[in-house]
Amino acid sequence: MMKIIGLFRKEGFKGEYDSFQHVSGTDREFFVVMSNEQEIKTLFRVSLTLNAAECQYVLDDKHTFVTEDADAS
């Protein structure tokens, strides 16, 4: 997690880290949800191999982030 936070800081992203989740099939890529001061949440895909964080989309009524716990029901 510290590598991911370091990457976000290096890229100038600021906010709170709401959740981290591995991308299926890899241990070097993650989905990260961050929220800013206005509580707007954004989903990022982070690659530690490429040292890159890509914004996927802003989470809203049409886009939600499902946690593993929600899948267990």
DARA-V134543 format. One line per field, one symbol per residue. phi: phi as a letter, one per 40 degrees, with the letter a starting at -180 (. if undefined). psi: psi as a letter, one per 20 degrees, with the letter a starting at -180 (. if undefined). burial: + if it has 24 or more other C-alpha atoms within 12 Angstrom, else -. Layout:
phi=???
psi=???
burial=???
This chain:
phi=.ccccccccccgcbibccabaccdgabbbbbbbbbbccgcbbcbbbbcccfbbbccaccaccbbbcccccccc
psi=hhhgghggghijpqaqohqppqppjqjjqqpppqqahjkppppqppohgilqpppgrppbhhoqoprhhhhi.
burial=---++-++--------+-+++-------++++++------++++++++---+++----------+--------
